[in-house]
């Protein structure tokens, strides 16, 4: 999602995912396991337009 001053910051939400474990095990780990998520930011040249 774009936000920040002038909507020129890209926000990226990440979380650890293990494809070999399958979706049910990964979703369970995301809900109850250790918190592995991060929010990363990156400046962009083209600002966001309209509603998100």
C-alpha positions in Angstrom: 0.0 0.0 0.0 1.2 3.5 -0.7 1.1 6.0 2.1 3.2 8.5 4.1 3.9 12.1 3.0 2.6 12.6 -0.5 1.7 8.9 -0.7 5.2 8.2 -1.9 6.1 5.4 0.6 5.4 1.7 -0.3 4.5 -0.4 2.7 5.1 -4.1 2.4 3.8 -6.7 4.9 5.8 -9.9 5.2 5.5 -13.2 7.1 7.4 -16.4 7.2 5.9 -19.1 4.9 7.1 -22.7 4.4 5.6 -24.1 1.1 6.6 -27.7 2.0 4.4 -27.6 5.1 1.2 -26.8 3.3 -1.4 -24.0 3.9 -3.1 -25.4 7.0 0.2 -25.7 8.9 1.4 -22.3 7.8 -1.9 -20.6 8.7 -1.8 -22.3 12.2 1.8 -21.1 12.7 0.8 -17.6 11.6 -2.1 -17.6 14.1 -0.4 -19.2 17.1 3.4 -19.5 16.4 6.2 -17.0 16.8 5.7 -13.6 15.3 7.8 -13.5 12.1 6.1 -10.7 10.3 7.7 -7.4 9.3 6.5 -4.2 7.7 9.0 -2.9 5.2 9.0 0.5 3.6 10.4 1.7 0.3 10.3 5.2 -1.2 8.7 5.4 -4.7 8.8 8.1 -7.3 5.2 7.9 -8.5 2.7 8.8 -5.7 -0.5 6.8 -5.1 -3.7 8.1 -6.7 -7.3 7.7 -5.7 -8.5 5.6 -2.8 -6.5 2.5 -1.7 
